Amino acid sequence: MRITRIDFQGNNHHATIAREAGSEFIEVTIIYPDPPRRIHQVQADCQEDLWSMAECLQFHLDGCRGTNSDINDYYEQLRRFAD
């Protein structure tokens, strides 16, 4: 089994994590009210890049800066797509 996409529902934002087979990047799309969306490419083999994206997801979806435990929840989901 291979997970190819996860969708998140936040307070005022939505996000999608996806990775195409063979790609070295994880694509994270954050859908904002304005501007409508921002697409990030995360290096799939870089733990620092994954953590940074997890911080970004946590902040935008939860609506506030969280603790490491809060960020880790998003990090673990990103790791499903990592090398």
NORURGI-V998054 format. One record per backbone hydrogen bond with DSSP energy under -1.0 kcal/mol. CO is the residue of the C=O (numbers start at 1). NH is the residue of the N-H. If there is no record, write none. Layout:
co;nh
CO;NH
CO;NH
This chain:
co;nh
4;19
6;17
8;15
13;10
14;31
15;8
16;29
17;6
18;27
20;23
24;44
26;42
27;18
28;40
29;16
30;38
31;14
38;30
40;28
42;26
43;46
44;83
46;50
47;51
48;52
49;53
50;54
51;55
52;56
53;57
54;58
55;59
56;60
57;61
58;62
59;63
61;11
67;71
68;72
69;73
71;75
72;76
73;77
74;78
75;79
78;81
